[in-house]
Amino acid sequence: MTSDQLLKNLHVAVTRPVDQAQSLCRAIEKNGGVAIEFPLIAVSALENYQTFEQQITQLVNTDLAIFISTNAVDFAVPRVLEKYGQFPQQLRFAAIGHQTANALRQYGINDVLIPEGRYDSETLLALPEMQEVSGKTVAIFRGAGGRELMAETLKARGAHVYFAESYRRINPQHSTEALSGSWQQRKLDAVIVTSSEAMRYLLQMAQGETWLQHVTLCVNHERIAELPRQLGLKVLVAEAPGDAAMLQCLSQLVNSQPVNSQPAGSGHVQHHE
């Protein structure tokens, strides 16, 4: 099969935020598939930045600034630079992955610590530089209400940790009616979900709906696969982050399963507590 037919006639819903979904949607179409945009996360500014402004006054006494996402860079760095002109000289930077590090480079921040292999909190925390943090002050730049693992681990290692939250995430969808309709028309084979938050939104909205048990959920981290597996849903995990690995993950579906083989209305999803 030629590369441009890798995903021949595969219908795939992409749940990333609109701006982050474009490259993957183009790649799916280029490889013979059909991409359906169904963003489950929308990113917006905070209604009030008073707490953020207060938190960043601590930067002058901070040793390490960790950026959890490109959004954390885009919403926070311009505000810091507008207020102070530059980051304090003593401050070191860490990023959750290459894309976030590249976002920092757009602001002239080039010396950035990043994990190797998988791009997540666990891998970043495993780096040698993240072990000797006792007595140090660490700022975690993130969206409102993110994971606590990073902060809890660093605190356990003796660091003083504070959050600088500069944006919020919302679910722009009200139902999964569009996905259900696509499945009933035999035009939905897989749903790509690349965050635990988006997965929770999807499962909450689609609870009890027939279509969910007949499509494959393609994710990019074992952590995101845990909940749908507990519910008995079909899940594939990409071997690495990035669009190329996700395309390879999707390609497994082209020859391995009949496309939309279940007729509409053939039972309901069983959800377990």
Secondary structure by P-SEA (a helix, b strand, c coil): cccccccccbbbbbccccccaaaaaaaaaaacbbbbbbbcbbbbccccaaaaaaaacccccccbbbbccaaaaaacaaaaaaacccccccbbbbbccaaaaaaaaaacccccccccccccaaaaaacccccccccbbbbbbccccccaaaaaaaaaaccccccccccccccccccaaaaaaaaaaccccbbbbccaaaaaaaaaaacccaaaaabbbbbcccccaaaaaaaccbbbbbccccaaaaaaaaaaacccccccccccccbbbbbcc
